[in-house]
Amino acid sequence: MEIVIKIIQFFMSLSLLVAIHEFGHFIMARIFKIRVEKFYIFFDPWFSLFKWKRGDTEYGIGWLPLGGYVKIAGMIDESMDKEQMQAPPKPDEFRSKPAWQRFLVMIAGVTMNLILAFLIYTGICYTHGQSYMAAEDARWGYAFNDAAKDMGFRDGDKVLEIDGEKIDDVNDIRAMLLLTEGDRHVAVERDGRREEFTIPFDKLLEMRRQKSYMDLYMLRVPFMVDSVASATAAAAGLQAGDEVVACNGIGGVDVPAITEILTQSKNDTVSFDVKRGSEILSMRVPVDGDGKVGVLLGNPYQLRTRHYTFLQSFPAGARLAAETVADYWQQLKLIFQPKTKMYEELGGFIAIGNIFPAEWDWLRFWNMTAFLSIMLAVLNILPIPALDGGHALFTLWEMITGRKPSDKFLEVMQYIGFLLLLALVIYANGNDIYRLFSK
């Protein structure tokens, strides 16, 4: 059932994104009175699942869910309609229009995807606000995995700055280490002192290759008593609100560390140094046969939420969309650098589908859809033939130089671009299949 929910969300999101993208091309072409012959969600080689015609345009749903398209009259596109291009140009064809109009038609799809992401983020900010874990609430610091410790972090560190930029959100740490090229200069608070160190880019790349970023760090959870559940714990002197700062003489301990000590001390006693208000109290506490001391622990962390009025939600949505574009662009730059080997992380439909939750959650669905809309926009604007960015680049060249590329040149570039994209799709989905079976 979980897989079914993921698949439904994936196809709902993909269908919306494709429809919005192609509608951008469609509506801009109509504004300039360019004839649109087809408007399809998904591709329809050999046959379509559903189609109807209205005016000059055939609308339909294809069977191959690799995207969608609009067939604009007089344009060299994925349809490769050579017969039409060999006929004399007509006034309502794409090739008969000025370069600036053709340029706007080409970038309209990307623009619509960016607008959609902005509107989704704006709606989320207005209805839900932005929930985050404030870094200043991480009073007990973080627990780090081996990869993070190899970079220079130590358990209990409070991360203050990365490359001089203050950390406001706990999740910012991972993003700033993952998405930026070059060495990272980190400032932490360690044992009450400010410490600084530099993480070489090679170590960051190795962390990415090993996928150690998945559990790179987590908030340290103090052993804080929420309530006393046994008479022995009460007799030992424990009270609600107590924070255990040392166990058996070992300071700086958190829940996992104390739990391990208790497990090794079954049917015995341990010494606790307890912080109560401004006092530090020492006491001996019995441990039962299950390695418990008879208290319920509290959670000292709570998410904060930034709330926005209707008018405030628009700049907040724009800022969130811009940050997502910048982060994805940084990640894309790393992927296209052979030395990083980040191309090994490329994924296809399975990887994209897996970012959706296994249970139905509208907030996460819309967050994922906004992200995918930005991803689609950024990928499509790349100057690769057969993508919107490639068509826009050739048109921009014409606007600057006054020389229009020949139809033959555009046709060859379209073939090259199509083969590049096909190879990329095969590689990305091949990675998915390899990961699936290698597990």
N, C-alpha and C positions, 0 to 999 in steps of 0.2 A: 504493500500500500504506500510505503514511503517513496518508493521509486516512481509510482504513478503520480503522486503529488508533485514530485520534482519535475517530471516530464510535462505535466499540465502547466505548471508555472513557467517552465522554460518556453513552451510553445506560445503561451499567452503573451509573454514578454517579447519574444522574437517577432511574433505577428504584429504586435503594436509598433515595435521599432521600425520594422520594414515598411509598414503602411505609412507611418509618419514621414520616414525618409523619402519614399517615393512620391508621397503627396507633395513634398516640397518641390521636387522637380516638376511634377504635374501642374501645380497651381502657378508656378512661375512661368512655365511654358504657355499656359492659357492666358496669363496676363499680357504676354507679348504676342498673343494670337498665333502661337505655333501649334500645329496639329499634333495631337498625341494619339497614336494608333492603338497602344496597349497599356494597360495598368494592371500588373500582376503581383499578387502576394505569393512568394515562392516561384520557382521556375517551372516551366511547363514543356520540357522537351517531349515531343511526340503527342502528348495529350495533356489536357487539364482536368482537374477534378470538377470545376464549376466555372461557367463563364456566361456573360451576357453582354449585349452591345447597346450603347446609348450614344447617339450622335455618331461622331467619327471614331469613338474610342471603344475598344473591347476591354471589359473588366473581367478578371478571373482569378482563380486560386489554382496554383500549380501543385504538382505532387512532390517536387524535389525541394525540401526545406533548407536551401542554402542561401536564401536571401529573397530578392524580388527585383522587379524592374519596371520602368516605363519605357515604351518604345516610342521615341520622339521622331517624327518624320524628318528625314534629311540629316540624320545624325549617325555617324559611325559608332555603333555601340556593340553590346554583346550579341545582338541579333545578326550582325554582319550581313545586312541586307544590301548586297552588291548591286542587284538589279535596280533598286530605287536610286542608289547613288550614281548610277550611270546615266539616268534620265536627266533632262534639263531641270534645274532647281525651280521649285514653285514658291510663290510668295509666302505661303504658310508653312514652309519648311525651316528647320533649324539653321541650315547652312545659308539661308537667304537673309538672316537677321544680322544686325551689327554685332561686332565682337563683344561689346560690353553687355548686351542682352544675353548672348550665349554664355558668357562668364557667370552671370547671375543665375541662369538656369542650372549651371553645373554645380554651384556651391549651395544651391537652395536646400538640397537634401541634408547636407551636413549642418546647415543653419537650423533646420527644423529639429534635428536631433539635439542640438545644443539648447534650443528653446524648450523642448520637451523636458530635458534634464533640469533646466532652471525652474520650470513650472512645478515639476514633481518635488524638487527640494524646497521650493517656496511653500507648497502645500503641506509638506511634512513639518517644516519649521512653524507654520501657523497652527496646525492641528495638534502636533505632538511636542514641538520644541526640539531642542538638541540635547540629548542626554549624554553625559560624559563623566569620567572619573577624574576629578581634579588631582593633579600631581601634588599639590600642597597637602592633600589629605593622606598621602602615602607617608605618614609620620614614622612608620616602622621600616621604611625602605622596601627593597625588592629581594626576592630569591631568584638566583640566576642559574641557568643550566651550564653545562661544561663549556659549550661554545662561547657563551658570554664571558665566563671566567677567563677563558683563553684570550679574550680581547682586552681584559684588564678590569672587568667588573668584579665586585666582591659582594657576597650576601650581606644585606643590610644597607648597601649604598642607596642614597637618595639621588636620583639623576636630576641635576639642576639645569644644565645647558648642554646643547650639542651645537658645535660651531658658533658659539656665542648667542644662540637663540634659546630663550627661556622655554622650559617644558611646562605647558599648562595642562595638557591632557595626557594621562598615562599612556594611551595608545599612540601618542605622537613619537614616543621613543622608538618603537618598532618601525614606524613609517620613515622617520628621519635616518635610521640606519640602513634601511632597505633601498630607498628610492633615490638617493643622491650619489653621484659619482665622486670618487676621490677619497682620501683619508678623512676620518671623522675626529674632531677634537672634542673631547667630552669632559665636562666638569661635574663632579659628584660631591655630596656631603658624606664623609666616611668617619665614623667615630667622633662626630662633632666638628670635624675639620674639612675644609675645602680641598679636594684633590683633583688634579687634572692629568689626563693621559690622552694619547693619540692612538686611534685604531687604524692600522694600515688597511688600505682598500682590498688587498689580497685576502685578509682575514674575513672581511665582510662578504667577499665573493664566495669564499669557502663556506661561510655560514648559509648563504643562499643555496649553494649547490647541495649541501647536506640537509636543507630544509630545517635547520636548527632554529630558525626564526619562529617556528610554530609554538615552541614553549621556551622562548628565549628568556623571559622573565615573568614573574608573577608577584603580586602584592604579598608581602609577608603578613601573616595573620597572627596577631599576638594571642597568647593564652589568657583571654579576658573572661572572667566569670560573669555569666548573665544571671544565673540562679544556682543556689545550692540544693542538690537533689538527694543528699544522704545525710544521715545523722553523724557519721564519722567525719565527713568533710566539714560540717558545721562545728563539731567538737574540736577539730583541728584549728578552727579559727577563720576558715574561708568565708567571705561574704560577697554578695552581689556587687559587681563593680571592681573587684580586685583584678589587678593585672600581674601575672607571674613574670618577673623580669629575670629570674635566675632559677635554675633547677639543679640540685646537687652541686652547687658551686659554679655551674656553667652559666655565664651571662649571655645576653643577646640571643636568647632562644625564642623560637616561635612555636606554633602548634605542632608542625611535623617533628621538630627536634624533641619537644617535651613528650609527645606521644611515643616516640621511640624509646626514650628513657623510661617511661612508665611501663612499656611492654617488657622491658628488661628487669623491671622491679616488681613483678607480680607477687602478691601476698607479702609485701615488704612495705617500707616507708621511704619517702623521698623528702628532701628539704626544699622548700620553696622560699624564695625571696619575693615578697609581694609588695607591689606599689599600691598604696591606698591613700588617695589624695596626694599630699606632699610627703607622706611617710613611707619608709621602706621597712616592712615587718618580716621577720624570719619565723618559720613554723615547720613542724614535721607533719606530713600528711600521709595517712595510710593508703596503700594501693591494693585494690581487690584482685581476685584471681583472673579477671579479664583485663587487667592493666588499666583500670579506671579509678578515678578519685572521687566520683560522685558529684560532679558539677556539670551544668549545661553551659556551653560557651556562647558568647555573643559575637555578632559580626560588626566590627567598628566602621565598616565602609558603607557608604551610601552614594548612589549616583546623584549627581547634580543635574539639573535641567535648566537650560536657557530658554525662557519663554519669550515669544514675540507677538506684538500686535499685528493686525492685518498689514499695515503699511511697513512695519519693521521686517516682516517676513520676506519681502521682495529683495532688499539688499542682502539679507542673510542667505536666501536661496541662491542669489548670484554669486556670493562669496564662496559658498559650498561647492557650486558647480565649477567655479574657476580653480579652486584648490584641487578638485578631483581631476580636472584637465591637466593641471601642472604635475600632479603625482603620476598620472598615467603616462604622460609624455616622458617623464624621467625614467620610468620603468621601460618604456619602449626604446629609449636611447641605449639603455644597458643591454637589451635583448639584441640590438643590431650591432653590438661591438663583439667581434669574434672572440677576443681574449677573455671576455667574461663568461663565455659558454652559457649565457642565460637563455639562449635559444632552446636549450634542453628543457626549459620550463614551459615552453609553448604547449597549449592544450587546445583541443577542438570542442566538439559538441558535448562530450561527456564532462570535460572540465568545466565548461560554462554551466551546464545543467547542475553540477554539484555545488555551485555557489548558492543555489536556492535551498531553503530549509526543508527538512523532511516533514514538517508540519505546516499547516496553512497559517501564514502570518502576513497580513496585508502590509504592515509597516516595512517588514524586511523585503517583501515582494517589490514594493515601490522603490525602496532604496536600491535594490539590485537592478531594477529596470532603469533607474536614472544612471547608475554606473555603466550599464551596458550601452545606454544611449550615447554617453560620452565616449565610450570605447569605440563604438561604431563610427562616430563623427571623426575622431582622431585618426582611426585607421583609413577611413575613406578619403581624408584630405591629404594623405601621403602622396607625393608626386610619382605615383606608379601608374603606367599605362593601364587602361581598363578600369581604374578607379576614378572617382570624381576629381581627386587631386591631379591626376595625370591629364584629364581633359581640361581642367582649369588652367594648368600650367601651359599647355599648348596655346590656349586662347589668350592667356596673359602675354605670352611671347608675341602673338599676333598684335595685341593692343600696343605693345611697346615698340616693336620693330615695324609694324605696318605690313609684315609679310605673313601670309596665311600658309600653314603647313599643307602640303598636298594631301589629297584623299588617299593616295597610295601609302604615303608615310604614316598617316593616322591609322590606316588599315593594318599595316605591319606592326605598329606599336600596340594596337588592340590585341593582336594575336600574341605578341610577346607578353603583354600584361596578363592576358588570360592564362597563359602557360605558367607564369610566375605564381599567380594566385592559386591555380590548381595544385602546383607543387607544394605551396604553403599549406593548403587545406589538407592534402594527403599527409604531409609531415606532421602537422598538429594533431590530426585525428589518429595518426599512427602512434604518436606519443601516448595518447589516451589509451589505445589498445594495449600497448606495451606495458604501461603502468598497471592496467587492469589485470593482466595475466601475470605480471611479475610479483604482484601481491600474493 
